[in-house]
Amino acid sequence: MSAAVRADHTAAPGAVGGGSLPTGADKVVMVRSMFDAIAPRYDLVNRVMTFGLDNRWRRRTVRALGLPPGSTVLDVACGTGDLSRIAAKQGMRVVGLDLSFGMLRAAPSGPVLVEADALALPVADGAVDGVTCGFALRNVVDLPATLREMARVLRPGGRLALLEVDEPAGPLLRLGHRIWFERAVPMIGALLSDADAYRYLPRSVAYLPPPEKLRAVVRAAGFSTVGRRPFGGGAAQLLTATREAQR
Ligand SMILES: C[S@@+](CC[C@H](N)C(=O)[O-])C[C@H]1O[C@@H](n2cnc3c(N)ncnc32)[C@H](O)[C@@H]1O
């Protein structure tokens, strides 16, 4: 188990399987309780549904920061800490933060992980060299505000690397991906973990802006040189950016 630091709050359970997607405070409660519930088998399901590629993508995400060893990196929405541990292995000084204490508690030992909301990071302005965030943009209630908060804690010239799910561009790959993501993944999730949570996963993609809009939201938060590249034939995407000196 990791050195997880718990915040003071109470979370109520919420429905995740069907119906309209939650927003605002309902979404916070639902997301926290869903990740608390699936935490024990979260890593296993990730490995299965990405054919073991997810940690390769995380390694490339940390490398894409382009920061030297010893740099301070905040891993926002760290979950069970895969990205945090990979960044630490690459020589970074890492702290992970997540809304779900269940996810933090399920993490193997590694960097310090703290229960905190991405919308109110307990970190001083300009205090870190890099921010990573893996597969979590869909889960926050206010994406522009979350990105502004990441910009706030980064020093000018600091680096951002966001790993997210995506959909392949070509029609054939997209069809195969849809069958896998929308049919097979919920079945695998039901078998290994929680049916509702893994029905919610493909539906939650609707929260993500399309690529150009997403880049624009990153830029508007105070970043420049916003780059985007596909992973896994387009099943995932990496966005990188540099914190502007002036906003
Ligand atoms: C799909 S998991 C990704 C976890 C991890 N980054 C990874 O690469 O596996 C999404 C995570 O985002 C967290 N999360 C969602 N909203 C959050 C918020 N507002 N602040 C912090 N963490 C949040 C969830 O608790 C969950 O652990």
The ligand as an ORCA input file, in Angstrom:
! r2SCAN-3c Opt
* xyz 0 1
  C      -9.622      6.591    -15.023
  S      -8.881      7.012    -13.494
  C      -7.212      7.355    -13.958
  C      -6.238      7.108    -12.841
  C      -4.760      7.233    -13.224
  N      -4.415      8.579    -13.593
  C      -4.346      6.277    -14.294
  O      -3.602      6.673    -15.192
  O      -4.742      5.113    -14.223
  C      -9.534      8.606    -13.229
  C      -9.166      9.159    -11.861
  O      -9.547     10.527    -11.802
  C      -9.890     10.787    -10.467
  N     -10.610     12.050    -10.415
  C     -11.775     12.361    -10.998
  N     -12.115     13.631    -10.740
  C     -11.123     14.149     -9.977
  C     -10.884     15.415     -9.386
  N     -11.753     16.420     -9.525
  N      -9.780     15.585     -8.668
  C      -8.883     14.576     -8.504
  N      -9.057     13.350     -9.036
  C     -10.164     13.144     -9.767
  C     -10.707      9.579    -10.077
  O     -10.860      9.449     -8.692
  C      -9.877      8.465    -10.705
  O      -8.930      7.948     -9.808
*
